[in-house]
């Protein structure tokens, strides 16, 4: 998944003088400007300042910046360039006589009535907003490119209006490696309606061995009456009946083999989806096979069926996210694993030693994701209010980012196939299951990618969050179908304070290794039962000015209100001030003195485009520095 990076659009000083434009387009000019003031953007300036009642003509590829108009005409040979954070607000018709739009900015249709697209078809890579009371007639001229979003429908942020007609949506497949991809449909369509680039070989295809589209059915299967509530599991999609109500996994192969070949960009057309969608969750086990066990319970595959980005922050914090386990899991094709994301801002796994604090903010269109039920009768709701116009679909996070102390251990073979297990220490955790902190393990679906986990209260965990105490000893399980293969354990300490010494014990060989000092290499034995390894954590004696667990466990986080910084000091008489800088070192914000436990918030400018910020917490002559992605 490749994010759209907001940057200054390329300035193309290639414009035609206004008199030349009038000479070649006199009829068009006078017909659309007969009843309103007109103004032209020539690449350097407007002939007059555009107003909401003005008819605007774009006669240059150079960006005009933000503007408001009645009718908008893009002249022949030109594009309307909209840079990141720039909005063109239109109260009338968009006449595309040229080459459409360029850049990740926003086209906002705001009339409180009927509006339309006219002229040439075009692709917009930014955001389309249709305001409340407005109906936009597309005339099948609009394609929203990869990374873009449509905001329409009741209660949608910056949207609220309706769309008449079809829209084409594109999806660029970032990795062209052979394998399975999770897909969802952003329009009212059938799974077989992909227009370009995707071979969907559904249940009507023969021979059966070539079918490559499946969905996960979490309902009770035929074995349920026999004493186990096992899921129906992977079912072949039906080309003539299965639609946007399901998420799919599709096998793709870009090696030129033919049947499963795909292009780098796929598309689908239809009426864009909107409105609340309720997904009942099954609490079934995986089907009983040699590769699955009953502790893999409650997994449900859900589509982002919206024609735009879905805010993970809004989704998992919504009152109708009806499972205590507040997390989602998404597929990472590069590692062949699921990445788990929860309320705390932590994630797992296979992250090369770094959290995804700044890695996942939105679920883009076309994408499916997993949630885990903990009982029967639970459900989640996808709502228009969860949609967002932010175009950094992956990355930057809106999770509540706390300064967790995370130790990760990676197990890897000589071919680079790897998995990770993480342990986190935090005062708010318990030794049992913490639904807002711990992350369940989704067992590897690959024959070559190993699975590394511990067990908490019988459940498989990819990340175990524990309270701070003197010592811990926990089992470490590793599964792999590659019997006899050589693997190496190595520590990942980019987010680790080294507060605990870490010892790895191999119970088969009896070898004990201090992982912070060296790696450990071993041969996998698939016949070894139980947990072959144990991780022992022993708290070090804290010394020096940066004690691992001092009373000043302050943190920074981001949410829809901006960047928040909490000064957390149990000394109630202590005070601090907060300063926030951009990556260039410019001071953007400075607070007054705040007391322990207080939080200050800074909202970056809407057109800032997001990025890295530095928060300084200054107290008693000491500075604590925290990096924040917004």
Order of alpha helices (4+ residues) and beta strands (2+ residues): alpha-alpha-beta-beta-beta-beta-beta-beta-beta-beta-beta-beta-beta-beta-beta-beta-beta-beta-beta-beta-beta-beta-beta-beta-beta-beta-beta-beta-alpha-beta-beta-beta-beta-beta-beta-beta-beta-beta-beta-beta-beta-beta-beta-beta-beta-beta-beta-beta-beta-beta-beta-beta-beta-beta-beta
